[in-house]
Amino acid sequence: MTYKIFHGPDVIHFNEGDSTVVSGQPNQETFTDENKAIGRLLELDPSFFPVWDEETPYMEGDRVMFEDSVYRALQDTEAAVAFNRTAQWAEVYDPDELNEEEESDGGPV
């Protein structure tokens, strides 16, 4: 699976999948690690993903911020479904995990 970020002045697009997507944005970055791709997205725009809201229904694949992490819905969820039900959400970005990987390579990049 690849994750692509296209960005330019005031615009950021995120695409996942192994398709040949083309964008008119001047910058394209490709990742094979979802955690690193999301980390880069958040560097470019810390508010790229919406904050989880208990009143909002989510579709499978939707990503939300909850505290410092990003989670992806594993299935469609109704509004007011408890966020801590791990059968419905997967943590896909943990800033602490990303920092640990960078440190193990000899320090931050």
N, CA, C and O atoms as CSV, one atom per row, in Angstrom:
chain,resi,resn,atom,element,x,y,z
A,1,MET,N,N,0.855,-1.176,0.000
A,1,MET,CA,C,0.000,0.000,0.000
A,1,MET,C,C,0.896,1.233,0.000
A,1,MET,O,O,1.896,1.286,0.715
A,2,THR,N,N,0.532,2.207,-0.797
A,2,THR,CA,C,1.266,3.464,-0.787
A,2,THR,C,C,0.341,4.587,-0.338
A,2,THR,O,O,-0.879,4.515,-0.491
A,3,TYR,N,N,0.946,5.611,0.214
A,3,TYR,CA,C,0.245,6.789,0.690
A,3,TYR,C,C,0.917,7.982,0.025
A,3,TYR,O,O,2.131,8.154,0.133
A,4,LYS,N,N,0.131,8.804,-0.663
A,4,LYS,CA,C,0.692,9.943,-1.384
A,4,LYS,C,C,0.147,11.240,-0.824
A,4,LYS,O,O,-1.040,11.370,-0.524
A,5,ILE,N,N,1.051,12.193,-0.694
A,5,ILE,CA,C,0.683,13.526,-0.254
A,5,ILE,C,C,1.052,14.476,-1.381
A,5,ILE,O,O,2.196,14.501,-1.834
A,6,PHE,N,N,0.081,15.254,-1.828
A,6,PHE,CA,C,0.301,16.282,-2.832
A,6,PHE,C,C,0.084,17.613,-2.129
A,6,PHE,O,O,-0.938,17.814,-1.472
A,7,HIS,N,N,1.044,18.522,-2.266
A,7,HIS,CA,C,0.842,19.803,-1.588
A,7,HIS,C,C,1.459,20.946,-2.367
A,7,HIS,O,O,2.423,20.790,-3.117
A,8,GLY,N,N,0.861,22.090,-2.154
A,8,GLY,CA,C,1.308,23.337,-2.768
A,8,GLY,C,C,0.839,24.473,-1.884
A,8,GLY,O,O,0.474,24.256,-0.729
A,9,PRO,N,N,0.846,25.667,-2.411
A,9,PRO,CA,C,0.408,26.815,-1.598
A,9,PRO,C,C,-1.033,26.639,-1.112
A,9,PRO,O,O,-1.965,26.619,-1.916
A,10,ASP,N,N,-1.207,26.512,0.184
A,10,ASP,CA,C,-2.521,26.444,0.837
A,10,ASP,C,C,-3.370,25.240,0.446
A,10,ASP,O,O,-4.578,25.253,0.681
A,11,VAL,N,N,-2.777,24.194,-0.145
A,11,VAL,CA,C,-3.546,23.020,-0.554
A,11,VAL,C,C,-2.780,21.749,-0.205
A,11,VAL,O,O,-1.579,21.645,-0.454
A,12,ILE,N,N,-3.493,20.786,0.374
A,12,ILE,CA,C,-2.911,19.472,0.665
A,12,ILE,C,C,-3.941,18.411,0.293
A,12,ILE,O,O,-5.107,18.500,0.679
A,13,HIS,N,N,-3.497,17.406,-0.462
A,13,HIS,CA,C,-4.333,16.261,-0.801
A,13,HIS,C,C,-3.640,15.009,-0.283
A,13,HIS,O,O,-2.413,14.917,-0.302
A,14,PHE,N,N,-4.438,14.039,0.183
A,14,PHE,CA,C,-3.910,12.780,0.690
A,14,PHE,C,C,-4.610,11.654,-0.045
A,14,PHE,O,O,-5.837,11.645,-0.152
A,15,ASN,N,N,-3.833,10.702,-0.554
A,15,ASN,CA,C,-4.392,9.576,-1.287
A,15,ASN,C,C,-3.734,8.302,-0.798
A,15,ASN,O,O,-2.518,8.247,-0.613
A,16,GLU,N,N,-4.545,7.281,-0.592
A,16,GLU,CA,C,-3.973,5.986,-0.241
A,16,GLU,C,C,-4.383,4.966,-1.283
A,16,GLU,O,O,-5.484,5.030,-1.829
A,17,GLY,N,N,-3.516,4.046,-1.551
A,17,GLY,CA,C,-3.790,3.021,-2.537
A,17,GLY,C,C,-2.670,2.964,-3.552
A,17,GLY,O,O,-1.802,3.836,-3.593
A,18,ASP,N,N,-2.699,1.945,-4.356
A,18,ASP,CA,C,-1.622,1.750,-5.321
A,18,ASP,C,C,-2.015,2.216,-6.715
A,18,ASP,O,O,-1.599,1.621,-7.710
A,19,SER,N,N,-2.814,3.277,-6.792
A,19,SER,CA,C,-3.240,3.786,-8.092
A,19,SER,C,C,-2.254,4.857,-8.579
A,19,SER,O,O,-1.401,5.327,-7.826
A,20,THR,N,N,-2.390,5.220,-9.825
A,20,THR,CA,C,-1.531,6.257,-10.404
A,20,THR,C,C,-2.293,7.573,-10.403
A,20,THR,O,O,-2.791,8.016,-11.438
A,21,VAL,N,N,-2.378,8.184,-9.246
A,21,VAL,CA,C,-3.087,9.447,-9.084
A,21,VAL,C,C,-2.163,10.583,-9.497
A,21,VAL,O,O,-0.969,10.567,-9.199
A,22,VAL,N,N,-2.722,11.558,-10.179
A,22,VAL,CA,C,-1.962,12.730,-10.609
A,22,VAL,C,C,-2.628,13.961,-10.006
A,22,VAL,O,O,-3.853,14.038,-9.920
A,23,SER,N,N,-1.816,14.910,-9.595
A,23,SER,CA,C,-2.339,16.144,-9.013
A,23,SER,C,C,-1.632,17.331,-9.656
A,23,SER,O,O,-0.501,17.213,-10.127
A,24,GLY,N,N,-2.289,18.436,-9.671
A,24,GLY,CA,C,-1.682,19.656,-10.195
A,24,GLY,C,C,-0.803,20.360,-9.174
A,24,GLY,O,O,-0.252,21.422,-9.460
A,25,GLN,N,N,-0.665,19.779,-7.982
A,25,GLN,CA,C,0.157,20.413,-6.957
A,25,GLN,C,C,1.640,20.219,-7.269
A,25,GLN,O,O,2.024,19.183,-7.812
A,26,PRO,N,N,2.475,21.197,-6.936
A,26,PRO,CA,C,3.888,21.120,-7.307
A,26,PRO,C,C,4.712,20.089,-6.530
A,26,PRO,O,O,5.786,19.697,-6.986
A,27,ASN,N,N,4.235,19.649,-5.381
A,27,ASN,CA,C,5.005,18.718,-4.553
A,27,ASN,C,C,4.251,17.415,-4.365
A,27,ASN,O,O,3.051,17.410,-4.093
A,28,GLN,N,N,4.970,16.308,-4.514
A,28,GLN,CA,C,4.384,14.987,-4.270
A,28,GLN,C,C,5.355,14.182,-3.429
A,28,GLN,O,O,6.547,14.116,-3.729
A,29,GLU,N,N,4.836,13.567,-2.369
A,29,GLU,CA,C,5.639,12.694,-1.516
A,29,GLU,C,C,4.920,11.351,-1.421
A,29,GLU,O,O,3.701,11.305,-1.257
A,30,THR,N,N,5.677,10.261,-1.523
A,30,THR,CA,C,5.102,8.921,-1.472
A,30,THR,C,C,5.698,8.164,-0.288
A,30,THR,O,O,6.907,8.199,-0.059
A,31,PHE,N,N,4.837,7.481,0.457
A,31,PHE,CA,C,5.244,6.715,1.627
A,31,PHE,C,C,4.678,5.303,1.521
A,31,PHE,O,O,3.636,5.088,0.900
A,32,THR,N,N,5.362,4.357,2.123
A,32,THR,CA,C,4.821,3.006,2.247
A,32,THR,C,C,4.407,2.724,3.687
A,32,THR,O,O,3.802,1.689,3.963
A,33,ASP,N,N,4.722,3.620,4.593
A,33,ASP,CA,C,4.391,3.489,6.009
A,33,ASP,C,C,3.316,4.521,6.357
A,33,ASP,O,O,3.544,5.727,6.254
A,34,GLU,N,N,2.145,4.034,6.769
A,34,GLU,CA,C,1.031,4.933,7.060
A,34,GLU,C,C,1.349,5.888,8.198
A,34,GLU,O,O,0.982,7.062,8.132
A,35,ASN,N,N,2.018,5.419,9.232
A,35,ASN,CA,C,2.367,6.266,10.367
A,35,ASN,C,C,3.242,7.442,9.916
A,35,ASN,O,O,3.017,8.576,10.339
A,36,LYS,N,N,4.225,7.182,9.072
A,36,LYS,CA,C,5.107,8.252,8.583
A,36,LYS,C,C,4.363,9.208,7.653
A,36,LYS,O,O,4.591,10.417,7.692
A,37,ALA,N,N,3.473,8.667,6.815
A,37,ALA,CA,C,2.696,9.523,5.913
A,37,ALA,C,C,1.809,10.482,6.707
A,37,ALA,O,O,1.736,11.672,6.399
A,38,ILE,N,N,1.138,9.954,7.727
A,38,ILE,CA,C,0.274,10.798,8.537
A,38,ILE,C,C,1.095,11.803,9.333
A,38,ILE,O,O,0.684,12.952,9.498
A,39,GLY,N,N,2.250,11.378,9.826
A,39,GLY,CA,C,3.135,12.319,10.510
A,39,GLY,C,C,3.514,13.489,9.620
A,39,GLY,O,O,3.535,14.635,10.070
A,40,ARG,N,N,3.814,13.204,8.350
A,40,ARG,CA,C,4.156,14.269,7.400
A,40,ARG,C,C,2.948,15.161,7.129
A,40,ARG,O,O,3.084,16.383,7.063
A,41,LEU,N,N,1.775,14.567,6.973
A,41,LEU,CA,C,0.561,15.369,6.778
A,41,LEU,C,C,0.370,16.350,7.923
A,41,LEU,O,O,0.046,17.519,7.713
A,42,LEU,N,N,0.575,15.855,9.136
A,42,LEU,CA,C,0.374,16.714,10.302
A,42,LEU,C,C,1.462,17.777,10.428
A,42,LEU,O,O,1.229,18.823,11.034
A,43,GLU,N,N,2.647,17.528,9.864
A,43,GLU,CA,C,3.659,18.584,9.803
A,43,GLU,C,C,3.181,19.714,8.896
A,43,GLU,O,O,3.347,20.894,9.206
A,44,LEU,N,N,2.585,19.328,7.773
A,44,LEU,CA,C,2.105,20.315,6.803
A,44,LEU,C,C,0.853,21.037,7.291
A,44,LEU,O,O,0.699,22.236,7.058
A,45,ASP,N,N,-0.034,20.323,7.959
A,45,ASP,CA,C,-1.289,20.901,8.444
A,45,ASP,C,C,-1.742,20.147,9.688
A,45,ASP,O,O,-2.351,19.083,9.579
A,46,PRO,N,N,-1.450,20.685,10.866
A,46,PRO,CA,C,-1.814,19.996,12.116
A,46,PRO,C,C,-3.309,19.725,12.276
A,46,PRO,O,O,-3.693,18.877,13.081
A,47,SER,N,N,-4.146,20.418,11.538
A,47,SER,CA,C,-5.590,20.203,11.659
A,47,SER,C,C,-6.163,19.488,10.426
A,47,SER,O,O,-7.352,19.625,10.135
A,48,PHE,N,N,-5.331,18.727,9.698
A,48,PHE,CA,C,-5.783,18.054,8.481
A,48,PHE,C,C,-6.936,17.098,8.759
A,48,PHE,O,O,-7.904,17.058,7.999
A,49,PHE,N,N,-6.842,16.328,9.839
A,49,PHE,CA,C,-7.902,15.382,10.187
A,49,PHE,C,C,-8.845,16.019,11.196
A,49,PHE,O,O,-8.400,16.748,12.082
A,50,PRO,N,N,-10.159,15.750,11.073
A,50,PRO,CA,C,-11.096,16.316,12.046
A,50,PRO,C,C,-10.907,15.665,13.413
A,50,PRO,O,O,-10.459,14.524,13.522
A,51,VAL,N,N,-11.256,16.410,14.436
A,51,VAL,CA,C,-11.224,15.884,15.802
A,51,VAL,C,C,-12.450,14.999,15.989
A,51,VAL,O,O,-13.551,15.356,15.572
A,52,TRP,N,N,-12.252,13.829,16.626
A,52,TRP,CA,C,-13.358,12.906,16.851
A,52,TRP,C,C,-14.480,13.594,17.608
A,52,TRP,O,O,-14.244,14.316,18.577
A,53,ASP,N,N,-15.705,13.360,17.152
A,53,ASP,CA,C,-16.885,13.961,17.761
A,53,ASP,C,C,-17.911,12.859,17.999
A,53,ASP,O,O,-18.271,12.134,17.071
A,54,GLU,N,N,-18.375,12.731,19.212
A,54,GLU,CA,C,-19.297,11.643,19.543
A,54,GLU,C,C,-20.643,11.767,18.845
A,54,GLU,O,O,-21.394,10.793,18.791
A,55,GLU,N,N,-20.961,12.919,18.319
A,55,GLU,CA,C,-22.249,13.116,17.647
A,55,GLU,C,C,-22.181,12.814,16.144
A,55,GLU,O,O,-23.208,12.851,15.465
A,56,THR,N,N,-21.007,12.522,15.626
A,56,THR,CA,C,-20.823,12.339,14.191
A,56,THR,C,C,-20.750,10.869,13.816
A,56,THR,O,O,-19.977,10.121,14.413
A,57,PRO,N,N,-21.539,10.441,12.840
A,57,PRO,CA,C,-21.359,9.075,12.325
A,57,PRO,C,C,-20.152,9.061,11.380
A,57,PRO,O,O,-19.916,10.037,10.669
A,58,TYR,N,N,-19.399,7.978,11.366
A,58,TYR,CA,C,-18.213,7.873,10.518
A,58,TYR,C,C,-18.348,6.680,9.578
A,58,TYR,O,O,-18.963,5.668,9.914
A,59,MET,N,N,-17.770,6.822,8.415
A,59,MET,CA,C,-17.763,5.759,7.417
A,59,MET,C,C,-16.459,4.970,7.545
A,59,MET,O,O,-15.449,5.498,8.011
A,60,GLU,N,N,-16.488,3.720,7.134
A,60,GLU,CA,C,-15.282,2.900,7.143
A,60,GLU,C,C,-14.174,3.636,6.377
A,60,GLU,O,O,-14.390,4.114,5.263
A,61,GLY,N,N,-12.997,3.717,6.984
A,61,GLY,CA,C,-11.862,4.384,6.359
A,61,GLY,C,C,-11.669,5.825,6.785
A,61,GLY,O,O,-10.598,6.391,6.563
A,62,ASP,N,N,-12.681,6.437,7.395
A,62,ASP,CA,C,-12.528,7.812,7.874
A,62,ASP,C,C,-11.460,7.861,8.955
A,62,ASP,O,O,-11.344,6.946,9.770
A,63,ARG,N,N,-10.686,8.927,8.955
A,63,ARG,CA,C,-9.658,9.119,9.985
A,63,ARG,C,C,-10.026,10.327,10.833
A,63,ARG,O,O,-10.557,11.320,10.335
A,64,VAL,N,N,-9.730,10.218,12.135
A,64,VAL,CA,C,-10.009,11.310,13.068
A,64,VAL,C,C,-8.850,11.449,14.048
A,64,VAL,O,O,-8.122,10.497,14.326
A,65,MET,N,N,-8.705,12.669,14.560
A,65,MET,CA,C,-7.750,12.920,15.646
A,65,MET,C,C,-8.445,12.642,16.970
A,65,MET,O,O,-9.609,12.998,17.157
A,66,PHE,N,N,-7.736,12.011,17.875
A,66,PHE,CA,C,-8.201,11.823,19.238
A,66,PHE,C,C,-6.973,11.978,20.111
A,66,PHE,O,O,-6.066,11.147,20.078
A,67,GLU,N,N,-6.949,13.057,20.898
A,67,GLU,CA,C,-5.757,13.456,21.638
A,67,GLU,C,C,-4.636,13.679,20.622
A,67,GLU,O,O,-4.830,14.461,19.690
A,68,ASP,N,N,-3.477,13.035,20.752
A,68,ASP,CA,C,-2.377,13.261,19.813
A,68,ASP,C,C,-2.297,12.212,18.714
A,68,ASP,O,O,-1.415,12.282,17.858
A,69,SER,N,N,-3.197,11.251,18.724
A,69,SER,CA,C,-3.139,10.156,17.768
A,69,SER,C,C,-4.211,10.296,16.687
A,69,SER,O,O,-5.167,11.057,16.836
A,70,VAL,N,N,-4.031,9.549,15.602
A,70,VAL,CA,C,-5.018,9.489,14.526
A,70,VAL,C,C,-5.538,8.060,14.462
A,70,VAL,O,O,-4.764,7.105,14.521
A,71,TYR,N,N,-6.851,7.920,14.343
A,71,TYR,CA,C,-7.504,6.625,14.269
A,71,TYR,C,C,-8.286,6.523,12.961
A,71,TYR,O,O,-8.785,7.523,12.444
A,72,ARG,N,N,-8.387,5.295,12.430
A,72,ARG,CA,C,-9.162,5.022,11.225
A,72,ARG,C,C,-10.340,4.129,11.601
A,72,ARG,O,O,-10.174,3.140,12.315
A,73,ALA,N,N,-11.525,4.478,11.120
A,73,ALA,CA,C,-12.711,3.658,11.364
A,73,ALA,C,C,-12.588,2.367,10.569
A,73,ALA,O,O,-12.329,2.394,9.366
A,74,LEU,N,N,-12.773,1.235,11.243
A,74,LEU,CA,C,-12.693,-0.070,10.599
A,74,LEU,C,C,-14.020,-0.496,10.004
A,74,LEU,O,O,-14.079,-1.435,9.210
A,75,GLN,N,N,-15.079,0.190,10.385
A,75,GLN,CA,C,-16.409,-0.089,9.858
A,75,GLN,C,C,-17.239,1.164,10.046
A,75,GLN,O,O,-16.852,2.059,10.797
A,76,ASP,N,N,-18.376,1.238,9.372
A,76,ASP,CA,C,-19.275,2.365,9.561
A,76,ASP,C,C,-19.707,2.392,11.027
A,76,ASP,O,O,-19.974,1.350,11.624
A,77,THR,N,N,-19.772,3.590,11.595
A,77,THR,CA,C,-20.174,3.724,12.994
A,77,THR,C,C,-21.315,4.718,13.097
A,77,THR,O,O,-21.373,5.703,12.361
A,78,GLU,N,N,-22.207,4.444,14.010
A,78,GLU,CA,C,-23.312,5.366,14.279
A,78,GLU,C,C,-22.798,6.458,15.202
A,78,GLU,O,O,-21.768,6.294,15.855
A,79,ALA,N,N,-23.507,7.556,15.253
A,79,ALA,CA,C,-23.162,8.620,16.197
A,79,ALA,C,C,-23.263,8.062,17.612
A,79,ALA,O,O,-24.061,7.165,17.883
A,80,ALA,N,N,-22.457,8.595,18.495
A,80,ALA,CA,C,-22.448,8.257,19.916
A,80,ALA,C,C,-21.950,6.841,20.202
A,80,ALA,O,O,-22.202,6.316,21.287
A,81,VAL,N,N,-21.252,6.211,19.261
A,81,VAL,CA,C,-20.620,4.919,19.547
A,81,VAL,C,C,-19.357,5.215,20.346
A,81,VAL,O,O,-18.580,6.096,19.977
A,82,ALA,N,N,-19.154,4.499,21.414
A,82,ALA,CA,C,-18.002,4.752,22.279
A,82,ALA,C,C,-16.700,4.624,21.488
A,82,ALA,O,O,-16.486,3.631,20.793
A,83,PHE,N,N,-15.845,5.615,21.597
A,83,PHE,CA,C,-14.602,5.630,20.829
A,83,PHE,C,C,-13.659,4.506,21.235
A,83,PHE,O,O,-12.878,4.035,20.409
A,84,ASN,N,N,-13.715,4.072,22.474
A,84,ASN,CA,C,-12.754,3.076,22.955
A,84,ASN,C,C,-13.100,1.651,22.531
A,84,ASN,O,O,-12.469,0.708,23.009
A,85,ARG,N,N,-14.059,1.469,21.670
A,85,ARG,CA,C,-14.384,0.117,21.194
A,85,ARG,C,C,-13.404,-0.232,20.088
A,85,ARG,O,O,-13.596,0.160,18.937
A,86,THR,N,N,-12.367,-0.956,20.428
A,86,THR,CA,C,-11.283,-1.222,19.487
A,86,THR,C,C,-11.721,-2.025,18.270
A,86,THR,O,O,-11.010,-2.051,17.266
A,87,ALA,N,N,-12.863,-2.672,18.337
A,87,ALA,CA,C,-13.342,-3.412,17.175
A,87,ALA,C,C,-13.736,-2.459,16.049
A,87,ALA,O,O,-13.861,-2.880,14.899
A,88,GLN,N,N,-13.932,-1.190,16.367
A,88,GLN,CA,C,-14.390,-0.245,15.362
A,88,GLN,C,C,-13.327,0.762,14.939
A,88,GLN,O,O,-13.509,1.447,13.933
A,89,TRP,N,N,-12.229,0.873,15.673
A,89,TRP,CA,C,-11.211,1.869,15.378
A,89,TRP,C,C,-9.818,1.256,15.469
A,89,TRP,O,O,-9.569,0.387,16.304
A,90,ALA,N,N,-8.917,1.709,14.611
A,90,ALA,CA,C,-7.520,1.286,14.674
A,90,ALA,C,C,-6.643,2.529,14.744
A,90,ALA,O,O,-6.817,3.467,13.966
A,91,GLU,N,N,-5.706,2.529,15.675
A,91,GLU,CA,C,-4.769,3.641,15.760
A,91,GLU,C,C,-3.790,3.522,14.596
A,91,GLU,O,O,-3.112,2.504,14.454
A,92,VAL,N,N,-3.716,4.558,13.765
A,92,VAL,CA,C,-2.838,4.520,12.594
A,92,VAL,C,C,-1.706,5.524,12.683
A,92,VAL,O,O,-0.793,5.508,11.858
A,93,TYR,N,N,-1.758,6.397,13.678
A,93,TYR,CA,C,-0.656,7.344,13.884
A,93,TYR,C,C,-0.506,7.600,15.363
A,93,TYR,O,O,-1.454,7.991,16.044
A,94,ASP,N,N,0.690,7.376,15.845
A,94,ASP,CA,C,1.043,7.645,17.235
A,94,ASP,C,C,2.337,8.445,17.199
A,94,ASP,O,O,3.370,7.907,16.800
A,95,PRO,N,N,2.315,9.720,17.605
A,95,PRO,CA,C,3.530,10.528,17.517
A,95,PRO,C,C,4.678,9.959,18.334
A,95,PRO,O,O,5.838,10.114,17.953
A,96,ASP,N,N,4.383,9.309,19.440
A,96,ASP,CA,C,5.449,8.717,20.251
A,96,ASP,C,C,6.129,7.578,19.497
A,96,ASP,O,O,7.347,7.423,19.582
A,97,GLU,N,N,5.364,6.787,18.768
A,97,GLU,CA,C,5.934,5.691,17.986
A,97,GLU,C,C,6.826,6.235,16.877
A,97,GLU,O,O,7.894,5.682,16.614
A,98,LEU,N,N,6.402,7.299,16.232
A,98,LEU,CA,C,7.197,7.912,15.173
A,98,LEU,C,C,8.502,8.462,15.742
A,98,LEU,O,O,9.562,8.307,15.135
A,99,ASN,N,N,8.425,9.099,16.899
A,99,ASN,CA,C,9.639,9.636,17.533
A,99,ASN,C,C,10.598,8.530,17.934
A,99,ASN,O,O,11.812,8.705,17.822
A,100,GLU,N,N,10.087,7.397,18.399
A,100,GLU,CA,C,10.949,6.274,18.774
A,100,GLU,C,C,11.696,5.733,17.562
A,100,GLU,O,O,12.872,5.386,17.668
A,101,GLU,N,N,11.022,5.654,16.394
A,101,GLU,CA,C,11.673,5.176,15.182
A,101,GLU,C,C,12.788,6.112,14.756
A,101,GLU,O,O,13.860,5.659,14.356
A,102,GLU,N,N,12.546,7.415,14.838
A,102,GLU,CA,C,13.569,8.377,14.456
A,102,GLU,C,C,14.772,8.301,15.391
A,102,GLU,O,O,15.915,8.362,14.939
A,103,GLU,N,N,14.521,8.168,16.678
A,103,GLU,CA,C,15.615,8.095,17.646
A,103,GLU,C,C,16.441,6.833,17.462
A,103,GLU,O,O,17.656,6.858,17.664
A,104,SER,N,N,15.810,5.736,17.086
A,104,SER,CA,C,16.555,4.495,16.925
A,104,SER,C,C,17.463,4.527,15.694
A,104,SER,O,O,18.382,3.718,15.576
A,105,ASP,N,N,17.204,5.461,14.784
A,105,ASP,CA,C,18.052,5.618,13.602
A,105,ASP,C,C,19.192,6.598,13.848
A,105,ASP,O,O,19.859,7.016,12.901
A,106,GLY,N,N,19.420,6.963,15.075
A,106,GLY,CA,C,20.515,7.875,15.386
A,106,GLY,C,C,20.059,9.282,15.678
A,106,GLY,O,O,20.886,10.193,15.708
A,107,GLY,N,N,18.773,9.499,15.893
A,107,GLY,CA,C,18.264,10.824,16.242
A,107,GLY,C,C,17.254,11.323,15.260
A,107,GLY,O,O,17.051,10.718,14.207
A,108,PRO,N,N,16.619,12.413,15.584
A,108,PRO,CA,C,15.605,12.994,14.706
A,108,PRO,C,C,16.199,13.397,13.366
A,108,PRO,O,O,17.364,13.781,13.263
A,109,VAL,N,N,15.365,13.297,12.353
A,109,VAL,CA,C,15.801,13.636,10.987
A,109,VAL,C,C,15.602,15.107,10.758
A,109,VAL,O,O,15.902,15.610,9.675
